[in-house]
């Protein structure tokens, strides 16, 4: 199966931005030029329109899969490989996205076509695969904006979020069952599919967990496989990493891109999910000594890991100590103050940053 030109062009416009796409007509087919994320990942400043892509294959020995070349890093290969690299998905999934089906499936159809008319063909029955359990929101969960205006749980949820200057858009509340009295915050992947959720209790109750995560029993996914984004931005965008979803939403209100990691460390899967972006570590400004400052520990541990994993640029910024986290700053001030503070006090995270931060705490 060959790469479909229009399908690939739409993919390129979506990933790199239509304004960054140039199409050039050549004797070997139309070439699509854009900024090279391969060069960007290696810290090369000038990567404008250095990624050349040819859905017809150009001079490639295997033109059916298209071809690409980054002229800054000399990275080259098929367009299927390019899509797999950029979207961080398996080769077979990228092939199906561009060609409509995988090479293996195409071969299976050819074999079936050749042998299908043979009367002596013996059909081998295979057991049906176990269905993959999908993530579902808790029973009794309702979209806050769709509930009756007079429903007491809607009123409570709206008040809880209003006190934190958080909009109700896209958020749910659970009115019964295990997640009762919790704001349900859904996680969606790049394609808009529900992949996880977290439940935030609307009041403090001794002995009750403030957050109640998705129950992963029977699912093919865990907290370490997901990230919370209010929306997934284009490659190269600066994203602010923090622990909780409320802080991530606060960043969005301030005009920045917040990303909740769901804890104080990043798994290898999560690291690869943010590799196309420019991460800024923005964990809580916890009070107390360094040993108890979990926000600072998370910042140092994750920042060091990202540098070791080859991220060319990592930044960090902490909210003012008086407010502990970004939502408290938003509540006390306004979105403009949150953005101005984050942008003004952001610093580069370097191999020397942990020593500097530790020295400041002593």
TORKEVO-371879 format. One record per residue (C-alpha): residue number from 1; residue in three letters; x, y, z. Coordinates in nm, 2 decimals. Example, Ala and Ser with C-alpha at 12.3 -4.5 7.8 and 13.67 -1.06 7.14 Angstrom:
+-----+-----+--------+--------+--------+
!   n ! res !     xx !     yy !     zz !
+-----+-----+--------+--------+--------+
!   1 ! ala !   1.23 !  -0.45 !   0.78 !
!   2 ! ser !   1.37 !  -0.11 !   0.71 !
+-----+-----+--------+--------+--------+
This chain:
+-----+-----+--------+--------+--------+
!   n ! res !     xx !     yy !     zz !
+-----+-----+--------+--------+--------+
!   1 ! unk !   0.00 !   0.00 !   0.00 !
!   2 ! unk !   0.13 !   0.34 !  -0.10 !
!   3 ! unk !   0.13 !   0.67 !   0.10 !
!   4 ! unk !  -0.17 !   0.88 !   0.01 !
!   5 ! unk !  -0.05 !   1.23 !  -0.07 !
!   6 ! unk !  -0.35 !   1.42 !   0.06 !
!   7 ! unk !  -0.36 !   1.22 !   0.38 !
!   8 ! unk !   0.01 !   1.30 !   0.45 !
!   9 ! unk !  -0.02 !   1.67 !   0.36 !
!  10 ! unk !  -0.31 !   1.70 !   0.61 !
!  11 ! unk !  -0.10 !   1.52 !   0.87 !
!  12 ! unk !   0.19 !   1.76 !   0.81 !
!  13 ! unk !  -0.03 !   2.07 !   0.83 !
!  14 ! unk !  -0.18 !   1.95 !   1.16 !
!  15 ! unk !   0.16 !   1.87 !   1.32 !
!  16 ! unk !   0.38 !   2.15 !   1.19 !
!  17 ! unk !   0.12 !   2.42 !   1.12 !
!  18 ! unk !  -0.01 !   2.52 !   0.78 !
!  19 ! unk !   0.18 !   2.84 !   0.79 !
!  20 ! unk !   0.51 !   2.65 !   0.82 !
!  21 ! unk !   0.44 !   2.42 !   0.51 !
!  22 ! unk !   0.59 !   2.49 !   0.17 !
!  23 ! unk !   0.51 !   2.27 !  -0.14 !
!  24 ! unk !   0.77 !   2.25 !  -0.42 !
!  25 ! unk !   0.71 !   2.09 !  -0.76 !
!  26 ! unk !   1.00 !   1.87 !  -0.88 !
!  27 ! unk !   1.06 !   1.61 !  -1.15 !
!  28 ! unk !   1.04 !   1.34 !  -0.88 !
!  29 ! unk !   0.70 !   1.46 !  -0.75 !
!  30 ! unk !   0.58 !   1.73 !  -0.51 !
!  31 ! unk !   0.80 !   1.78 !  -0.21 !
!  32 ! unk !   0.67 !   1.92 !   0.12 !
!  33 ! unk !   0.91 !   2.13 !   0.32 !
!  34 ! unk !   0.88 !   2.23 !   0.68 !
!  35 ! unk !   1.08 !   2.29 !   1.00 !
!  36 ! unk !   1.28 !   1.99 !   1.12 !
!  37 ! unk !   1.20 !   1.86 !   1.46 !
!  38 ! unk !   1.50 !   1.63 !   1.43 !
!  39 ! unk !   1.73 !   1.94 !   1.42 !
!  40 ! unk !   1.53 !   2.11 !   1.70 !
!  41 ! unk !   1.57 !   1.80 !   1.93 !
!  42 ! unk !   1.95 !   1.83 !   1.88 !
!  43 ! unk !   1.95 !   2.19 !   1.97 !
!  44 ! unk !   2.03 !   2.33 !   1.63 !
!  45 ! unk !   1.90 !   2.68 !   1.61 !
!  46 ! unk !   1.84 !   2.71 !   1.24 !
!  47 ! unk !   1.60 !   2.43 !   1.14 !
!  48 ! unk !   1.36 !   2.63 !   0.93 !
!  49 ! unk !   1.23 !   2.43 !   0.63 !
!  50 ! unk !   1.52 !   2.18 !   0.65 !
!  51 ! unk !   1.29 !   1.88 !   0.66 !
!  52 ! unk !   1.20 !   1.77 !   0.30 !
!  53 ! unk !   0.92 !   1.51 !   0.26 !
!  54 ! unk !   0.82 !   1.34 !  -0.07 !
!  55 ! unk !   0.50 !   1.12 !  -0.06 !
!  56 ! unk !   0.58 !   0.99 !  -0.41 !
!  57 ! unk !   0.91 !   0.86 !  -0.28 !
!  58 ! unk !   1.14 !   1.07 !  -0.50 !
!  59 ! unk !   1.47 !   0.88 !  -0.56 !
!  60 ! unk !   1.39 !   0.63 !  -0.29 !
!  61 ! unk !   1.44 !   0.26 !  -0.37 !
!  62 ! unk !   1.11 !   0.19 !  -0.20 !
!  63 ! unk !   0.89 !   0.48 !  -0.32 !
!  64 ! unk !   0.56 !   0.34 !  -0.20 !
!  65 ! unk !   0.63 !   0.45 !   0.16 !
!  66 ! unk !   0.74 !   0.80 !   0.06 !
!  67 ! unk !   1.07 !   0.95 !   0.18 !
!  68 ! unk !   1.21 !   1.23 !   0.39 !
!  69 ! unk !   1.54 !   1.39 !   0.47 !
!  70 ! unk !   1.65 !   1.63 !   0.74 !
!  71 ! unk !   1.93 !   1.83 !   0.58 !
!  72 ! unk !   2.06 !   1.95 !   0.91 !
!  73 ! unk !   2.11 !   1.62 !   1.08 !
!  74 ! unk !   2.11 !   1.40 !   0.77 !
!  75 ! unk !   1.83 !   1.19 !   0.91 !
!  76 ! unk !   1.64 !   1.01 !   0.64 !
!  77 ! unk !   1.39 !   0.73 !   0.58 !
!  78 ! unk !   1.03 !   0.66 !   0.48 !
!  79 ! unk !   0.74 !   0.88 !   0.57 !
!  80 ! unk !   0.60 !   0.60 !   0.78 !
!  81 ! unk !   0.91 !   0.62 !   0.99 !
!  82 ! unk !   0.88 !   1.00 !   1.01 !
!  83 ! unk !   0.52 !   0.97 !   1.14 !
!  84 ! unk !   0.61 !   0.70 !   1.39 !
!  85 ! unk !   0.90 !   0.91 !   1.52 !
!  86 ! unk !   0.69 !   1.23 !   1.55 !
!  87 ! unk !   0.37 !   1.08 !   1.69 !
!  88 ! unk !   0.57 !   0.84 !   1.91 !
!  89 ! unk !   0.36 !   0.54 !   1.78 !
!  90 ! unk !   0.45 !   0.19 !   1.65 !
!  91 ! unk !   0.56 !   0.17 !   1.28 !
!  92 ! unk !   0.25 !  -0.05 !   1.20 !
!  93 ! unk !   0.02 !   0.22 !   1.34 !
!  94 ! unk !   0.19 !   0.49 !   1.14 !
!  95 ! unk !   0.17 !   0.28 !   0.83 !
!  96 ! unk !  -0.20 !   0.22 !   0.87 !
!  97 ! unk !  -0.25 !   0.60 !   0.93 !
!  98 ! unk !  -0.08 !   0.69 !   0.60 !
!  99 ! unk !  -0.17 !   0.40 !   0.38 !
! 100 ! unk !  -0.51 !   0.28 !   0.51 !
! 101 ! unk !  -0.37 !  -0.06 !   0.62 !
! 102 ! unk !  -0.05 !  -0.23 !   0.72 !
! 103 ! unk !   0.17 !  -0.42 !   0.48 !
! 104 ! unk !   0.09 !  -0.74 !   0.67 !
! 105 ! unk !  -0.28 !  -0.69 !   0.62 !
! 106 ! unk !  -0.24 !  -0.62 !   0.25 !
! 107 ! unk !  -0.04 !  -0.94 !   0.22 !
! 108 ! unk !  -0.32 !  -1.13 !   0.41 !
! 109 ! unk !  -0.57 !  -1.00 !   0.16 !
! 110 ! unk !  -0.36 !  -1.11 !  -0.14 !
! 111 ! unk !  -0.32 !  -1.46 !   0.00 !
! 112 ! unk !  -0.70 !  -1.47 !   0.07 !
! 113 ! unk !  -0.77 !  -1.36 !  -0.29 !
! 114 ! unk !  -0.53 !  -1.62 !  -0.43 !
! 115 ! unk !  -0.65 !  -1.92 !  -0.22 !
! 116 ! unk !  -1.01 !  -1.80 !  -0.16 !
! 117 ! unk !  -1.15 !  -1.99 !  -0.46 !
! 118 ! unk !  -0.98 !  -2.32 !  -0.38 !
! 119 ! unk !  -1.24 !  -2.58 !  -0.28 !
! 120 ! unk !  -0.99 !  -2.77 !  -0.07 !
! 121 ! unk !  -0.89 !  -2.48 !   0.14 !
! 122 ! unk !  -0.92 !  -2.56 !   0.51 !
! 123 ! unk !  -1.03 !  -2.27 !   0.73 !
! 124 ! unk !  -0.84 !  -2.26 !   1.05 !
! 125 ! unk !  -1.06 !  -2.10 !   1.32 !
! 126 ! unk !  -0.88 !  -1.88 !   1.57 !
! 127 ! unk !  -1.02 !  -1.80 !   1.91 !
! 128 ! unk !  -1.16 !  -1.45 !   1.95 !
! 129 ! unk !  -0.91 !  -1.22 !   2.12 !
! 130 ! unk !  -0.99 !  -1.10 !   2.46 !
! 131 ! unk !  -1.16 !  -0.76 !   2.43 !
! 132 ! unk !  -0.95 !  -0.47 !   2.55 !
! 133 ! unk !  -1.12 !  -0.29 !   2.84 !
! 134 ! unk !  -1.16 !   0.08 !   2.77 !
! 135 ! unk !  -1.15 !   0.36 !   3.03 !
! 136 ! unk !  -1.50 !   0.48 !   3.13 !
! 137 ! unk !  -1.59 !   0.76 !   3.37 !
! 138 ! unk !  -1.73 !   0.65 !   3.70 !
! 139 ! unk !  -2.10 !   0.56 !   3.72 !
! 140 ! unk !  -2.32 !   0.85 !   3.83 !
! 141 ! unk !  -2.08 !   1.11 !   3.68 !
! 142 ! unk !  -2.24 !   1.40 !   3.50 !
! 143 ! unk !  -2.10 !   1.69 !   3.30 !
! 144 ! unk !  -2.15 !   1.99 !   3.53 !
! 145 ! unk !  -2.27 !   2.22 !   3.26 !
! 146 ! unk !  -2.54 !   1.97 !   3.15 !
! 147 ! unk !  -2.69 !   1.92 !   3.49 !
! 148 ! unk !  -3.01 !   2.08 !   3.61 !
! 149 ! unk !  -2.93 !   2.43 !   3.74 !
! 150 ! unk !  -3.12 !   2.35 !   4.06 !
! 151 ! unk !  -2.93 !   2.02 !   4.13 !
! 152 ! unk !  -2.76 !   2.05 !   4.47 !
! 153 ! unk !  -2.45 !   1.87 !   4.35 !
! 154 ! unk !  -2.41 !   2.10 !   4.05 !
! 155 ! unk !  -2.44 !   2.40 !   4.28 !
! 156 ! unk !  -2.18 !   2.25 !   4.51 !
! 157 ! unk !  -1.94 !   2.17 !   4.22 !
! 158 ! unk !  -1.97 !   2.52 !   4.07 !
! 159 ! unk !  -1.90 !   2.68 !   4.40 !
! 160 ! unk !  -1.60 !   2.46 !   4.46 !
! 161 ! unk !  -1.45 !   2.55 !   4.12 !
! 162 ! unk !  -1.56 !   2.92 !   4.14 !
! 163 ! unk !  -1.36 !   2.95 !   4.47 !
! 164 ! unk !  -1.05 !   2.83 !   4.27 !
! 165 ! unk !  -1.13 !   3.05 !   3.97 !
! 166 ! unk !  -1.16 !   2.73 !   3.76 !
! 167 ! unk !  -1.42 !   2.71 !   3.48 !
! 168 ! unk !  -1.66 !   2.42 !   3.48 !
! 169 ! unk !  -1.62 !   2.35 !   3.11 !
! 170 ! unk !  -1.54 !   1.98 !   3.04 !
! 171 ! unk !  -1.55 !   1.88 !   3.40 !
! 172 ! unk !  -1.78 !   1.62 !   3.57 !
! 173 ! unk !  -1.91 !   1.57 !   3.92 !
! 174 ! unk !  -2.00 !   1.23 !   4.06 !
! 175 ! unk !  -2.32 !   1.22 !   4.27 !
! 176 ! unk !  -2.31 !   0.86 !   4.40 !
! 177 ! unk !  -2.09 !   0.56 !   4.43 !
! 178 ! unk !  -1.72 !   0.53 !   4.50 !
! 179 ! unk !  -1.64 !   0.87 !   4.36 !
! 180 ! unk !  -1.93 !   1.06 !   4.52 !
! 181 ! unk !  -1.86 !   1.43 !   4.60 !
! 182 ! unk !  -1.57 !   1.44 !   4.36 !
! 183 ! unk !  -1.49 !   1.66 !   4.06 !
! 184 ! unk !  -1.41 !   1.41 !   3.78 !
! 185 ! unk !  -1.13 !   1.54 !   3.56 !
! 186 ! unk !  -1.10 !   1.34 !   3.23 !
! 187 ! unk !  -0.77 !   1.28 !   3.05 !
! 188 ! unk !  -0.77 !   1.28 !   2.67 !
! 189 ! unk !  -0.50 !   1.17 !   2.44 !
! 190 ! unk !  -0.38 !   1.35 !   2.12 !
! 191 ! unk !  -0.67 !   1.20 !   1.93 !
! 192 ! unk !  -0.94 !   1.31 !   2.18 !
! 193 ! unk !  -0.99 !   0.97 !   2.32 !
! 194 ! unk !  -1.06 !   0.92 !   2.70 !
! 195 ! unk !  -0.76 !   0.75 !   2.85 !
! 196 ! unk !  -0.78 !   0.82 !   3.22 !
! 197 ! unk !  -0.95 !   1.04 !   3.49 !
! 198 ! unk !  -0.89 !   1.17 !   3.84 !
! 199 ! unk !  -1.14 !   1.25 !   4.11 !
! 200 ! unk !  -1.09 !   1.55 !   4.34 !
! 201 ! unk !  -1.28 !   1.55 !   4.66 !
! 202 ! unk !  -1.47 !   1.88 !   4.71 !
! 203 ! unk !  -1.41 !   1.90 !   5.08 !
! 204 ! unk !  -1.15 !   1.79 !   5.33 !
! 205 ! unk !  -1.24 !   1.48 !   5.53 !
! 206 ! unk !  -1.00 !   1.31 !   5.77 !
! 207 ! unk !  -0.91 !   0.96 !   5.65 !
! 208 ! unk !  -1.04 !   1.02 !   5.30 !
! 209 ! unk !  -0.80 !   1.06 !   5.00 !
! 210 ! unk !  -0.81 !   1.40 !   4.84 !
! 211 ! unk !  -0.75 !   1.25 !   4.50 !
! 212 ! unk !  -0.90 !   0.92 !   4.38 !
! 213 ! unk !  -0.75 !   0.80 !   4.06 !
! 214 ! unk !  -0.89 !   0.58 !   3.78 !
! 215 ! unk !  -0.90 !   0.22 !   3.89 !
! 216 ! unk !  -0.67 !   0.05 !   3.64 !
! 217 ! unk !  -0.77 !  -0.31 !   3.72 !
! 218 ! unk !  -0.82 !  -0.49 !   3.39 !
! 219 ! unk !  -0.71 !  -0.19 !   3.18 !
! 220 ! unk !  -0.41 !  -0.19 !   2.95 !
! 221 ! unk !  -0.30 !   0.15 !   3.09 !
! 222 ! unk !  -0.18 !   0.30 !   3.42 !
! 223 ! unk !  -0.11 !   0.65 !   3.55 !
! 224 ! unk !   0.24 !   0.62 !   3.43 !
! 225 ! unk !   0.11 !   0.60 !   3.07 !
! 226 ! unk !  -0.08 !   0.92 !   3.06 !
! 227 ! unk !  -0.04 !   1.30 !   3.10 !
! 228 ! unk !  -0.31 !   1.56 !   3.16 !
! 229 ! unk !  -0.33 !   1.84 !   2.90 !
! 230 ! unk !  -0.62 !   2.07 !   2.87 !
! 231 ! unk !  -0.54 !   2.04 !   2.49 !
! 232 ! unk !  -0.24 !   1.90 !   2.31 !
! 233 ! unk !  -0.03 !   2.17 !   2.15 !
! 234 ! unk !   0.19 !   2.17 !   1.84 !
! 235 ! unk !   0.54 !   2.04 !   1.86 !
! 236 ! unk !   0.80 !   2.28 !   2.00 !
! 237 ! unk !   0.55 !   2.45 !   2.23 !
! 238 ! unk !   0.66 !   2.53 !   2.58 !
! 239 ! unk !   0.47 !   2.33 !   2.84 !
! 240 ! unk !   0.47 !   2.37 !   3.22 !
! 241 ! unk !   0.50 !   2.04 !   3.41 !
! 242 ! unk !   0.33 !   2.02 !   3.74 !
! 243 ! unk !   0.18 !   1.76 !   3.96 !
! 244 ! unk !  -0.20 !   1.83 !   3.97 !
! 245 ! unk !  -0.47 !   1.90 !   3.71 !
! 246 ! unk !  -0.60 !   2.21 !   3.89 !
! 247 ! unk !  -0.26 !   2.38 !   3.86 !
! 248 ! unk !  -0.25 !   2.28 !   3.49 !
! 249 ! unk !  -0.59 !   2.44 !   3.43 !
! 250 ! unk !  -0.47 !   2.75 !   3.61 !
! 251 ! unk !  -0.18 !   2.78 !   3.37 !
! 252 ! unk !  -0.43 !   2.75 !   3.07 !
! 253 ! unk !  -0.63 !   3.04 !   3.22 !
! 254 ! unk !  -0.31 !   3.24 !   3.23 !
! 255 ! unk !  -0.25 !   3.17 !   2.86 !
! 256 ! unk !   0.02 !   2.91 !   2.91 !
! 257 ! unk !   0.02 !   2.53 !   2.85 !
! 258 ! unk !   0.00 !   2.33 !   3.17 !
! 259 ! unk !   0.07 !   1.96 !   3.19 !
! 260 ! unk !  -0.01 !   1.75 !   3.50 !
! 261 ! unk !   0.21 !   1.44 !   3.54 !
! 262 ! unk !   0.00 !   1.29 !   3.82 !
! 263 ! unk !   0.29 !   1.26 !   4.06 !
! 264 ! unk !   0.65 !   1.36 !   4.15 !
! 265 ! unk !   0.83 !   1.16 !   3.88 !
! 266 ! unk !   0.81 !   1.09 !   3.51 !
! 267 ! unk !   0.80 !   0.74 !   3.36 !
! 268 ! unk !   0.99 !   0.66 !   3.04 !
! 269 ! unk !   0.65 !   0.66 !   2.86 !
! 270 ! unk !   0.57 !   1.01 !   2.98 !
! 271 ! unk !   0.91 !   1.13 !   2.90 !
! 272 ! unk !   0.87 !   1.02 !   2.53 !
! 273 ! unk !   0.53 !   1.19 !   2.53 !
! 274 ! unk !   0.68 !   1.53 !   2.60 !
! 275 ! unk !   0.99 !   1.49 !   2.39 !
! 276 ! unk !   0.84 !   1.70 !   2.11 !
! 277 ! unk !   0.78 !   1.99 !   2.35 !
! 278 ! unk !   1.00 !   2.23 !   2.55 !
! 279 ! unk !   0.94 !   2.14 !   2.91 !
! 280 ! unk !   0.95 !   2.39 !   3.20 !
! 281 ! unk !   0.94 !   2.23 !   3.55 !
! 282 ! unk !   0.68 !   2.42 !   3.76 !
! 283 ! unk !   0.62 !   2.21 !   4.07 !
! 284 ! unk !   0.48 !   2.33 !   4.41 !
! 285 ! unk !   0.68 !   2.56 !   4.64 !
! 286 ! unk !   0.63 !   2.35 !   4.94 !
! 287 ! unk !   0.73 !   2.49 !   5.28 !
! 288 ! unk !   0.98 !   2.34 !   5.52 !
! 289 ! unk !   1.33 !   2.20 !   5.49 !
! 290 ! unk !   1.47 !   2.06 !   5.17 !
! 291 ! unk !   1.41 !   1.70 !   5.29 !
! 292 ! unk !   1.04 !   1.77 !   5.31 !
! 293 ! unk !   1.02 !   1.99 !   5.01 !
! 294 ! unk !   0.87 !   1.74 !   4.77 !
! 295 ! unk !   0.81 !   2.00 !   4.50 !
! 296 ! unk !   1.18 !   2.09 !   4.49 !
! 297 ! unk !   1.28 !   1.72 !   4.50 !
! 298 ! unk !   1.05 !   1.65 !   4.20 !
! 299 ! unk !   1.20 !   1.94 !   4.01 !
! 300 ! unk !   1.56 !   1.83 !   4.07 !
! 301 ! unk !   1.49 !   1.46 !   4.00 !
! 302 ! unk !   1.29 !   1.52 !   3.68 !
! 303 ! unk !   1.51 !   1.80 !   3.55 !
! 304 ! unk !   1.82 !   1.58 !   3.59 !
! 305 ! unk !   1.65 !   1.29 !   3.42 !
! 306 ! unk !   1.54 !   1.50 !   3.12 !
! 307 ! unk !   1.89 !   1.62 !   3.07 !
! 308 ! unk !   2.02 !   1.27 !   3.09 !
! 309 ! unk !   1.76 !   1.17 !   2.83 !
! 310 ! unk !   1.89 !   1.42 !   2.58 !
! 311 ! unk !   1.64 !   1.70 !   2.61 !
! 312 ! unk !   1.82 !   2.00 !   2.45 !
! 313 ! unk !   1.64 !   2.26 !   2.66 !
! 314 ! unk !   1.47 !   2.24 !   3.00 !
! 315 ! unk !   1.35 !   2.52 !   3.22 !
! 316 ! unk !   1.22 !   2.56 !   3.57 !
! 317 ! unk !   1.01 !   2.81 !   3.77 !
! 318 ! unk !   0.86 !   2.79 !   4.11 !
! 319 ! unk !   0.55 !   2.98 !   4.24 !
! 320 ! unk !   0.60 !   3.23 !   4.51 !
! 321 ! unk !   0.64 !   3.06 !   4.85 !
! 322 ! unk !   0.36 !   3.26 !   4.99 !
! 323 ! unk !   0.11 !   3.08 !   4.76 !
! 324 ! unk !   0.26 !   2.73 !   4.74 !
! 325 ! unk !   0.11 !   2.64 !   4.41 !
! 326 ! unk !  -0.01 !   2.81 !   4.09 !
! 327 ! unk !  -0.38 !   2.79 !   4.16 !
! 328 ! unk !  -0.33 !   2.97 !   4.49 !
! 329 ! unk !  -0.15 !   3.24 !   4.31 !
! 330 ! unk !  -0.43 !   3.26 !   4.06 !
! 331 ! unk !  -0.69 !   3.29 !   4.33 !
! 332 ! unk !  -0.50 !   3.56 !   4.52 !
! 333 ! unk !  -0.41 !   3.76 !   4.21 !
! 334 ! unk !  -0.52 !   3.72 !   3.85 !
! 335 ! unk !  -0.43 !   3.54 !   3.52 !
! 336 ! unk !  -0.20 !   3.82 !   3.41 !
! 337 ! unk !   0.01 !   3.80 !   3.73 !
! 338 ! unk !   0.04 !   3.42 !   3.70 !
! 339 ! unk !   0.17 !   3.45 !   3.34 !
! 340 ! unk !   0.40 !   3.75 !   3.41 !
! 341 ! unk !   0.55 !   3.57 !   3.71 !
! 342 ! unk !   0.61 !   3.24 !   3.53 !
! 343 ! unk !   0.77 !   3.41 !   3.23 !
! 344 ! unk !   0.98 !   3.65 !   3.43 !
! 345 ! unk !   1.13 !   3.40 !   3.68 !
! 346 ! unk !   1.18 !   3.10 !   3.45 !
! 347 ! unk !   1.54 !   2.99 !   3.44 !
! 348 ! unk !   1.73 !   2.72 !   3.24 !
! 349 ! unk !   1.78 !   2.39 !   3.42 !
! 350 ! unk !   2.14 !   2.29 !   3.38 !
! 351 ! unk !   2.36 !   2.02 !   3.54 !
! 352 ! unk !   2.46 !   2.28 !   3.80 !
! 353 ! unk !   2.10 !   2.37 !   3.90 !
! 354 ! unk !   2.05 !   2.10 !   4.17 !
! 355 ! unk !   2.35 !   2.23 !   4.36 !
! 356 ! unk !   2.23 !   2.59 !   4.33 !
! 357 ! unk !   1.88 !   2.50 !   4.45 !
! 358 ! unk !   2.01 !   2.29 !   4.74 !
! 359 ! unk !   2.24 !   2.57 !   4.85 !
! 360 ! unk !   1.95 !   2.82 !   4.86 !
! 361 ! unk !   1.76 !   2.59 !   5.09 !
! 362 ! unk !   2.04 !   2.55 !   5.35 !
+-----+-----+--------+--------+--------+
